[in-house]
Amino acid sequence: MSSLGYVIEQYIMLSGALFTLGCIGFLVRRNVLVQLMSIELMLNSVNLTLVAYNRMHTGDLNGQVFAFFIIAVAAAEVAVGLAIVLAFYRLKSSVQSDEADQLRH
Amino acid sequence: MTVGNVFFAVASVVALLGAFMTIASQSPVRSAVGLLITIVGIAALFLMLNAQFLAAIQLIVYAGAVVVLFVFVIMLLGPDAGDGEGTVARARVARYGAGAFFALLAAAAAHLVTRAPDAVFTPFGAVDPEHGSVEAIGRLLFGSDVVPFELATALLIVAVVGAIAVARGKPHVRRQSKSASPTARMFHGPLMARDAQRPLPTKAEKAAKAAGGA
């Protein structure tokens, strides 16, 4: 296995595993904070894919620049998401996502 | 086994363990630490992939800002940030079923990648050592990609303002008691307690008084 770490498929598999873990965490957990962290996991795995493909196609740097912008957007998303968590906590005194049921009743 | 092989193996195992810790631990602080471990692992993988600039940005933005923001919010919420014990968990079957479904999809995809009869694993070619350096990315960000770069700054400003506006909530309105407001004292009831039993003169009484005075 001397090619370990120098083959694109390994990075794609790892990124897929990370994305799956994030997806499962988002679906299964009820804690809004953990769900936001799961979203971060998924964004990170996509970044890993972009950078890995950019390592394969070295003609330009568009993959890495795209990952840079994804990081910027993810930072903005976390700031707004945590503000919404705080507002939700003020409303419900809870951070469980199934407490957000005002539209059901 | 070269150094790169070991480096990749360690970094990927660290990233996977961190991800598992993020989604599986009961305490949100442990989840945040798991996220931090994953981010460090992915930054190490960025170094393997000739993305030095992104590795640094990943550590600064994610480990330095995002995880710290998560920990701040967890501290702000205190013990309520944990899993709500005693609350009724809705849609348990749907949640676990959806998670199992996506795990199955991922397993099928992994099977397709590895077990395909004509699987060809393509090793990376040679690369310019300047690929992914700060200088190379900076040239792009301030050259051909300057418009999205500036738009990203606008997005961050809007996000900061929006986060403050949402997290602060409605400004606190002080409820004044009836007697504290001069308007209320003037128009809603007698000024002195001794006048409580004496109704204000009606319009006809006022007119009669005025006529009598004249």
HADDOCK unambig.tbl for C-alpha pairs under 7 A between the chains (distance, minus, plus):
assign (segid A and resid 2 and name CA) (segid B and resid 1 and name CA) 5.58 0.50 0.50
assign (segid A and resid 2 and name CA) (segid B and resid 5 and name CA) 6.63 0.50 0.50
assign (segid A and resid 4 and name CA) (segid B and resid 5 and name CA) 4.96 0.50 0.50
assign (segid A and resid 4 and name CA) (segid B and resid 8 and name CA) 6.98 0.50 0.50
assign (segid A and resid 5 and name CA) (segid B and resid 4 and name CA) 6.71 0.50 0.50
assign (segid A and resid 5 and name CA) (segid B and resid 5 and name CA) 5.59 0.50 0.50
assign (segid A and resid 5 and name CA) (segid B and resid 8 and name CA) 5.15 0.50 0.50
assign (segid A and resid 6 and name CA) (segid B and resid 123 and name CA) 5.61 0.50 0.50
assign (segid A and resid 6 and name CA) (segid B and resid 124 and name CA) 5.77 0.50 0.50
assign (segid A and resid 7 and name CA) (segid B and resid 121 and name CA) 6.48 0.50 0.50
assign (segid A and resid 7 and name CA) (segid B and resid 122 and name CA) 5.78 0.50 0.50
assign (segid A and resid 7 and name CA) (segid B and resid 123 and name CA) 4.36 0.50 0.50
assign (segid A and resid 7 and name CA) (segid B and resid 124 and name CA) 5.93 0.50 0.50
assign (segid A and resid 8 and name CA) (segid B and resid 122 and name CA) 6.54 0.50 0.50
assign (segid A and resid 8 and name CA) (segid B and resid 123 and name CA) 6.65 0.50 0.50
assign (segid A and resid 9 and name CA) (segid B and resid 121 and name CA) 6.62 0.50 0.50
assign (segid A and resid 13 and name CA) (segid B and resid 110 and name CA) 6.69 0.50 0.50
assign (segid A and resid 14 and name CA) (segid B and resid 12 and name CA) 6.98 0.50 0.50
assign (segid A and resid 18 and name CA) (segid B and resid 16 and name CA) 6.48 0.50 0.50
assign (segid A and resid 18 and name CA) (segid B and resid 19 and name CA) 6.62 0.50 0.50
assign (segid A and resid 20 and name CA) (segid B and resid 102 and name CA) 6.79 0.50 0.50
assign (segid A and resid 20 and name CA) (segid B and resid 103 and name CA) 6.40 0.50 0.50
assign (segid A and resid 20 and name CA) (segid B and resid 106 and name CA) 6.45 0.50 0.50
assign (segid A and resid 21 and name CA) (segid B and resid 19 and name CA) 6.57 0.50 0.50
assign (segid A and resid 21 and name CA) (segid B and resid 20 and name CA) 6.76 0.50 0.50
assign (segid A and resid 24 and name CA) (segid B and resid 99 and name CA) 4.66 0.50 0.50
assign (segid A and resid 24 and name CA) (segid B and resid 102 and name CA) 6.90 0.50 0.50
assign (segid A and resid 25 and name CA) (segid B and resid 23 and name CA) 4.89 0.50 0.50
assign (segid A and resid 27 and name CA) (segid B and resid 95 and name CA) 5.70 0.50 0.50
assign (segid A and resid 27 and name CA) (segid B and resid 98 and name CA) 6.69 0.50 0.50
assign (segid A and resid 27 and name CA) (segid B and resid 99 and name CA) 5.88 0.50 0.50
assign (segid A and resid 28 and name CA) (segid B and resid 95 and name CA) 4.99 0.50 0.50
assign (segid A and resid 28 and name CA) (segid B and resid 96 and name CA) 5.64 0.50 0.50
assign (segid A and resid 28 and name CA) (segid B and resid 99 and name CA) 6.06 0.50 0.50
assign (segid A and resid 31 and name CA) (segid B and resid 83 and name CA) 6.07 0.50 0.50
assign (segid A and resid 34 and name CA) (segid B and resid 23 and name CA) 6.77 0.50 0.50
assign (segid A and resid 34 and name CA) (segid B and resid 28 and name CA) 6.56 0.50 0.50
assign (segid A and resid 34 and name CA) (segid B and resid 31 and name CA) 6.74 0.50 0.50
assign (segid A and resid 37 and name CA) (segid B and resid 35 and name CA) 6.86 0.50 0.50
assign (segid A and resid 38 and name CA) (segid B and resid 23 and name CA) 6.92 0.50 0.50
assign (segid A and resid 51 and name CA) (segid B and resid 49 and name CA) 6.89 0.50 0.50
assign (segid A and resid 52 and name CA) (segid B and resid 49 and name CA) 6.28 0.50 0.50
assign (segid A and resid 55 and name CA) (segid B and resid 49 and name CA) 5.82 0.50 0.50
assign (segid A and resid 55 and name CA) (segid B and resid 50 and name CA) 6.96 0.50 0.50
assign (segid A and resid 56 and name CA) (segid B and resid 124 and name CA) 5.64 0.50 0.50
assign (segid A and resid 56 and name CA) (segid B and resid 125 and name CA) 6.97 0.50 0.50
assign (segid A and resid 58 and name CA) (segid B and resid 127 and name CA) 6.79 0.50 0.50
assign (segid A and resid 61 and name CA) (segid B and resid 132 and name CA) 6.94 0.50 0.50
assign (segid A and resid 65 and name CA) (segid B and resid 137 and name CA) 6.93 0.50 0.50
assign (segid A and resid 68 and name CA) (segid B and resid 54 and name CA) 6.75 0.50 0.50
assign (segid A and resid 72 and name CA) (segid B and resid 152 and name CA) 6.92 0.50 0.50
assign (segid A and resid 75 and name CA) (segid B and resid 66 and name CA) 6.52 0.50 0.50
assign (segid A and resid 76 and name CA) (segid B and resid 156 and name CA) 5.69 0.50 0.50
assign (segid A and resid 76 and name CA) (segid B and resid 159 and name CA) 5.38 0.50 0.50
assign (segid A and resid 78 and name CA) (segid B and resid 66 and name CA) 6.89 0.50 0.50
assign (segid A and resid 79 and name CA) (segid B and resid 159 and name CA) 6.83 0.50 0.50
assign (segid A and resid 79 and name CA) (segid B and resid 160 and name CA) 6.96 0.50 0.50
assign (segid A and resid 79 and name CA) (segid B and resid 163 and name CA) 6.00 0.50 0.50
assign (segid A and resid 80 and name CA) (segid B and resid 159 and name CA) 6.11 0.50 0.50
assign (segid A and resid 80 and name CA) (segid B and resid 162 and name CA) 6.67 0.50 0.50
assign (segid A and resid 80 and name CA) (segid B and resid 163 and name CA) 4.67 0.50 0.50
assign (segid A and resid 83 and name CA) (segid B and resid 163 and name CA) 5.19 0.50 0.50
assign (segid A and resid 83 and name CA) (segid B and resid 166 and name CA) 5.79 0.50 0.50
assign (segid A and resid 83 and name CA) (segid B and resid 167 and name CA) 4.50 0.50 0.50
assign (segid A and resid 84 and name CA) (segid B and resid 166 and name CA) 6.37 0.50 0.50
assign (segid A and resid 84 and name CA) (segid B and resid 167 and name CA) 6.52 0.50 0.50
assign (segid A and resid 86 and name CA) (segid B and resid 167 and name CA) 5.84 0.50 0.50
assign (segid A and resid 87 and name CA) (segid B and resid 166 and name CA) 6.61 0.50 0.50
assign (segid A and resid 87 and name CA) (segid B and resid 167 and name CA) 5.57 0.50 0.50
assign (segid A and resid 87 and name CA) (segid B and resid 169 and name CA) 6.76 0.50 0.50
assign (segid A and resid 94 and name CA) (segid B and resid 80 and name CA) 6.39 0.50 0.50
assign (segid A and resid 95 and name CA) (segid B and resid 81 and name CA) 6.29 0.50 0.50
assign (segid A and resid 96 and name CA) (segid B and resid 84 and name CA) 6.66 0.50 0.50
assign (segid A and resid 98 and name CA) (segid B and resid 90 and name CA) 6.52 0.50 0.50
